[in-house]
Amino acid sequence: MPFIMATVLIDMISIGLIIPVLPKLVGSFEHSAAEQVAAYAWVAMAFSFANFIGSPILGALSDRYGRRPVLLVGFSGLALSFFVTGLATQLWMLIVVRLFSGAMQANIQLWMLIVVRLFSGAMQANIAVANAYVTDITPPEDRAKRFGMLGAMFGLGFILGPVLGGLLGGINLRLPFFVAGSLAIVNWLYGFFVLPESLPRERRQPFRLARANPVGSLVHLAQLKGMGALLAVVTLTSLAQFILQQTWAVYTPLKFGWTTTDVGWSLCAVGAMSVLVQGVLVGRLARALSVQRLVILGLLSSALAYLAWGAATQGWMMYAVIACNVLGFAGGASLQTLVANAAEPKSQGQTMGAVAGLSSLTAVLAPVIGPLLLAAVANLPRHDWRLGMPYYLCAALQLGAMAMTIRHFRRLRADSTGAPVAARP
């Protein structure tokens, strides 16, 4: 477990490094604020869409060839994408651009950046494969704790990465991309020389493109007993999470007058809480409550947190809600455990890839839903409760996911006892 945790931490730091500077780099290709926002939306959606396509395929390849080779491919692709992005305004690219059209220089550079992000998204299946790796080496009863530890590495990486990226970006806008690419190379070297393979040859299965493509993988998973409901829950919770991510940096300045620094500190608090809960408390909570109860309580806690964020009237209240949402932070690892336990043992890579792809699809939809909903109420006074409309929608999504989860558990109990669903309390 320490091997894959170190791999994920380095991976998340490298990804987190570019978060503060990517919008500015994309914006440098356009002039007006509206064009800059539109360009960044295209770049963000390109990555998510490519990840939706690539994650199931690379996940299925990891079922065929092992986790380690696919992780190494992912690190290589990530390093290449970081370096090419950092060089997006260098002389050799300008020469290539001029060969096409000097008048279209900025647009072609932006097009090249979008292509790079498509490549990066398609190659970035590391999270899905890491989840499959943990499933390989962990018995079902310990998976909630182990997924929590992995989630803690995600949170720690997204604390350290953006902070370091902001500092490096102050020196040079492209410097974080070169540092991130270098870290990806370090991760490749660590994976090649240190990281052991988790999937024995006897547990591998043939690669089938019909089941590895994003649509085919989701159709196959939905046919597994109990998996369809879990996929629906993942969809709703992921959509709520990405709406939050897409609107937080706009909503908090709009309602509380926060600066960029204030937003950064709040995200740091979220990451710290994630590390604490998932790294320390998830295993204990799962043992005390059971994984099923923890998922339900986590969804309820998250729904209440979204409602509170939408209704908050003072900035300190946002921090109070973050601190109180312990069960919400713990619920994600428990939901991941349910998915892993419901999947076929020889198809964990395909399963985690399909789930990651599904999450990426919601990341494509979230920039359309969240910001538009916030824009519709942005002209209201700061004290107006309707400013929290995006978060009220997130709360509704969480409550819908909770209702589906409860019904799913009742069906499982009914199937095991032979009793009808309606007869269960």
LINKA-V987340 format. One record per backbone hydrogen bond with DSSP energy under -0.5 kcal/mol. CO is the residue of the C=O (numbers start at 1). NH is the residue of the N-H. Records with the same first field share a line. If there is no record, write none. Layout:
BEGIN
CO = NH, NH
END
This chain:
BEGIN
1 = 5
2 = 6
3 = 7
4 = 8
5 = 9
6 = 10
7 = 11
8 = 12
9 = 13
10 = 14
11 = 15
12 = 16
13 = 17
14 = 18
15 = 18
16 = 19, 20
18 = 22
19 = 23
21 = 25
22 = 26
23 = 27
24 = 28
26 = 29
27 = 30
32 = 36
33 = 37
34 = 38
35 = 39
36 = 40
37 = 41
38 = 42
39 = 43
40 = 44
41 = 45
42 = 46
43 = 47
44 = 48
45 = 49
46 = 50
47 = 51
48 = 52
49 = 53
50 = 54
51 = 55
52 = 56
53 = 57
54 = 58
55 = 59
56 = 60
57 = 61
58 = 62
59 = 63
60 = 64
61 = 65
62 = 66
63 = 205
66 = 70
67 = 71
68 = 72
69 = 73
70 = 74
71 = 75
72 = 76
73 = 77
74 = 78
75 = 79
76 = 80
77 = 81
78 = 82
79 = 83
80 = 84
81 = 85
82 = 86
83 = 87
85 = 88
87 = 90
90 = 93, 94
91 = 95
92 = 96
93 = 97
94 = 98
95 = 99
96 = 100
97 = 100, 101
101 = 104
102 = 105
104 = 108
105 = 109
106 = 110
107 = 111
108 = 112
109 = 113
110 = 114
111 = 115
112 = 116
113 = 117
114 = 118
115 = 119
116 = 120
117 = 121
118 = 122
119 = 123
120 = 124
123 = 125
125 = 129
126 = 130
127 = 131
128 = 132
129 = 133
130 = 134
131 = 135
132 = 136
133 = 137
134 = 138
135 = 138
139 = 142
140 = 143
142 = 146
143 = 147
144 = 148
145 = 149
146 = 150
147 = 151
148 = 152
149 = 153
150 = 154
151 = 155
152 = 156
153 = 157
154 = 158
155 = 159
156 = 159, 160
157 = 161
159 = 163
160 = 164
161 = 165
162 = 166
163 = 167
164 = 168
165 = 169
166 = 170
167 = 171
168 = 171, 172
172 = 175, 176
174 = 177, 178
175 = 179
176 = 180
177 = 181
178 = 182
179 = 183
180 = 184
181 = 185
182 = 186
183 = 187
184 = 188
185 = 189
186 = 190
187 = 191
188 = 192
189 = 193
190 = 194, 195
198 = 200
200 = 203
201 = 204
208 = 211, 212
209 = 213
213 = 217
214 = 218
215 = 219
216 = 220
217 = 221
218 = 222
219 = 223
220 = 223, 224
221 = 224
222 = 228
224 = 227, 228
226 = 230
227 = 231
228 = 232
229 = 233
230 = 234
231 = 235
232 = 236
233 = 237
234 = 238
235 = 239
236 = 240
237 = 241
238 = 242
239 = 243
240 = 244
241 = 245
242 = 246
243 = 247
244 = 247, 248
247 = 250, 251
248 = 252
250 = 254
251 = 255
252 = 256, 258
253 = 257
259 = 263
260 = 264
261 = 265
262 = 266
263 = 267
264 = 268
265 = 269
266 = 270
267 = 271
268 = 272
269 = 273
270 = 274
271 = 275
272 = 276
273 = 277
274 = 278
275 = 279
276 = 280, 281
277 = 281, 282
281 = 285
282 = 286
283 = 287
284 = 288
285 = 289
286 = 290
290 = 294
291 = 295
292 = 296
293 = 297
294 = 298
295 = 299
296 = 300
297 = 301
298 = 302
299 = 303
300 = 304
301 = 305
302 = 306
303 = 307
304 = 308
305 = 309
306 = 310
307 = 311
308 = 312
314 = 317, 318
315 = 318, 319
316 = 320
317 = 321
318 = 322
319 = 323
320 = 324
321 = 325
324 = 326
325 = 329
326 = 330
327 = 331
328 = 332
330 = 334
331 = 335
332 = 336
333 = 337
334 = 338
335 = 339
336 = 340
337 = 341
338 = 342
339 = 343
344 = 347
345 = 348
347 = 351
348 = 352
349 = 353
350 = 354
351 = 355
352 = 356
353 = 357
354 = 358
355 = 359
356 = 360
357 = 361
358 = 362
359 = 363
360 = 364
361 = 364, 365
362 = 366
363 = 367
365 = 368, 369
366 = 370
368 = 372
369 = 373
370 = 374
371 = 375
372 = 376
373 = 377
374 = 377, 378
375 = 378
377 = 380
381 = 384
384 = 387
385 = 388
386 = 389
388 = 391, 392
389 = 393
390 = 394
391 = 395
392 = 396
393 = 397
394 = 398
395 = 399
396 = 400
397 = 401
398 = 402
399 = 403
400 = 404
401 = 405
402 = 406
403 = 407
404 = 408
405 = 409
406 = 410
407 = 411
408 = 412
409 = 413
410 = 414
411 = 415
412 = 416
413 = 417
414 = 418, 419
420 = 423
421 = 424
END
